[in-house]
Amino acid sequence: MGKAQDKIVDGLYGLGWAAVKKLPEPAAVALGRRIADTTWKRRGKSVLRLESNLARVVPDAGPERLRELSRAGMRSYMRYWMESFRLPTMDPRRFSADVEMTDEHVLREALASGRGVIVALPHLANWDLAGAWATSHLGIRFTTVAERLKPESLYDRFVAYRESLGMEVLPHSGGAAFGTLARRLRSGGLVCLVADRDLSASGVEVDFFGSKTRMPAGPALLAQQTGAVLLPATLYYGDTPRMYGRIHPEVAVPETGTRTEKTAAMTQAVADAFASGITAHPEDWHMLQRLWLDDLEERP
C-alpha cells in the first residue's frame, strides 16, 4: 500500500470515527444496516468468502439459507463497526446494561484466585464491547495484543481508541508481547486475546468444523508458563440492542505429555469451545478471510 493510499484509508477511518459517533444511536444503527445490505448485494470477495466459511459451519444449508446467513452476517459485522465508532463517547455505565454474560462467576472466581486469567475469544459479535464491559463492570484493566495495521497512523488510531476504553494494547510484532503478557499474568492480571485465526508457521493445527486450520499457540503457552487460568469466551447478538456472551469452563493444562502435545490439546479444546458458540450463532462470526488450510491451497 503506497503512502497516498495509506492517507486515504486513514482518512476514511478518521471520518467514520468523527461522523458516526456524533449520530443519534437509531441513525447509526440504520446507517450500518444500509451499508451492510449494499455491500451484501454487490456479492464481492468478502461476502463470497463469508458464505464459503459459513457453508462449513452450517453444512446442511442450501444456497438460499447461506445467502440469508451472509446477509445477517454482514449486518452483524457492520453493527460491530457502528458500535465501535461510538464506544468511546458512551457512558461507561451503559456497558454493564448492554452486555449480559452467562457464567460470569467463572471469570470472577478465576480472577479472585490470583493466578492470572487468559480469556480467548473468536471473532464473534463485538469483542471491543466485551472489553469495555470487563473494564467497567469488573473494574479491571486488561492487556491485549493488536496486529500492526497499515498505515501506521491507522494502527495508532486503534491503539488510542482501545486504550480509551481501559485496555493496555501491545503490538503483535516485535517479539516482546509474550514476555509482557506473562508478567501481567504472574501479577494476577487479565489478558484477553482474539484467537481463532493464526495462519503463520507458529500456529497450532486444529480440527475445526471437520477440516484443518491453525490457531494461535499463545493462550496455551501462556497458561503453561505462568499457571494462569485459560477461559474461552463466546459472544453473540440477540434480538435486542444488548450483546450476550458465555464464559466457558477452564481449559486445564494436561498432566502428561510434552509441551508441544499439551499446547496442541489445549488449543484444540479452545477451538471446540469456539465452535460451540459459532454453531449457535453463525451469523455473528465475522470471518471474511480464508481460514481453512485447504482453502489456502486454492491460491495459484
URKA-V235666 format. One record per backbone hydrogen bond with DSSP energy under -1.0 kcal/mol. CO is the residue of the C=O (numbers start at 1). NH is the residue of the N-H. E is the energy in kcal/mol with one decimal. If there is no record, write none. Layout:
BEGIN
co	nh	e
CO	NH	E
CO	NH	E
END
This chain:
BEGIN
co	nh	e
2	6	-2.6
3	7	-2.3
4	8	-1.8
5	9	-2.7
6	10	-2.7
7	11	-2.4
8	12	-2.3
9	13	-2.2
10	14	-2.6
11	15	-2.4
12	16	-2.3
13	17	-2.7
14	18	-2.4
15	19	-3.0
16	20	-2.3
17	21	-1.0
19	22	-1.1
20	23	-1.3
24	28	-2.1
25	29	-2.4
26	30	-2.2
27	31	-2.4
28	32	-2.4
29	33	-2.0
30	34	-2.1
31	35	-2.5
32	36	-2.4
33	37	-2.5
34	38	-2.2
35	39	-2.5
36	40	-2.6
37	41	-2.2
38	42	-1.1
40	43	-1.1
44	48	-2.4
45	49	-2.6
46	50	-2.3
47	51	-2.2
48	52	-2.2
49	53	-2.5
50	54	-2.7
51	55	-1.8
53	57	-1.3
54	58	-2.9
58	61	-2.0
62	66	-2.4
63	67	-2.1
64	68	-2.1
65	69	-2.5
66	70	-2.7
67	71	-2.1
68	72	-2.4
69	73	-2.5
70	74	-2.3
71	75	-2.0
72	76	-2.3
73	77	-2.4
74	78	-2.4
75	79	-1.9
76	80	-2.0
77	81	-1.6
78	82	-2.7
79	83	-2.7
80	84	-2.5
81	85	-2.6
82	86	-1.2
83	87	-1.7
86	89	-1.6
87	90	-1.6
91	94	-2.7
92	95	-1.1
94	98	-2.7
98	243	-3.1
100	245	-1.8
102	247	-2.2
103	106	-1.4
104	108	-2.2
105	109	-2.8
106	110	-1.7
107	111	-2.4
108	112	-2.3
109	113	-1.1
111	114	-1.2
116	229	-2.6
117	191	-2.8
118	231	-3.3
119	193	-2.8
120	233	-2.3
121	195	-3.3
122	124	-2.2
123	286	-3.1
126	130	-1.8
127	131	-1.8
128	132	-2.4
129	133	-2.4
130	134	-2.0
131	135	-2.2
132	136	-2.1
133	137	-2.9
134	138	-1.1
134	140	-1.1
142	168	-2.8
143	192	-2.3
144	170	-2.3
146	172	-2.3
151	155	-1.6
152	156	-2.4
153	157	-1.6
154	158	-2.2
155	159	-2.5
156	160	-2.6
157	161	-2.6
158	162	-2.6
159	163	-2.7
160	164	-1.7
162	167	-1.8
163	166	-1.5
168	144	-3.0
170	146	-2.6
176	180	-1.8
177	181	-2.8
178	182	-2.5
179	183	-2.0
180	184	-2.3
181	185	-2.2
182	186	-2.4
183	187	-1.2
184	189	-2.6
185	188	-2.1
189	117	-2.4
190	143	-2.2
191	119	-3.1
193	121	-2.5
200	203	-1.4
204	215	-2.4
206	213	-2.1
208	211	-1.1
211	208	-3.3
212	293	-2.5
213	206	-2.9
214	198	-2.0
215	204	-3.5
217	221	-2.5
218	222	-2.9
219	223	-1.9
220	224	-2.1
221	225	-2.5
222	226	-2.3
223	227	-1.8
229	118	-3.4
230	251	-2.9
231	120	-1.9
232	248	-2.6
234	246	-2.5
236	244	-3.4
242	238	-1.2
243	100	-2.4
244	236	-2.8
245	102	-3.1
246	234	-1.9
258	262	-2.7
259	263	-2.6
260	264	-2.2
261	265	-2.3
262	266	-2.5
263	267	-2.5
264	268	-2.0
265	269	-1.8
266	270	-2.1
267	271	-2.4
268	272	-2.3
269	273	-1.8
270	274	-2.5
271	275	-2.5
272	276	-1.7
273	277	-1.6
274	278	-2.6
275	279	-2.7
276	280	-1.5
277	281	-1.4
281	284	-1.7
282	285	-1.6
284	125	-2.5
285	287	-1.5
292	296	-1.5
293	297	-1.5
295	298	-1.1
296	299	-1.5
END
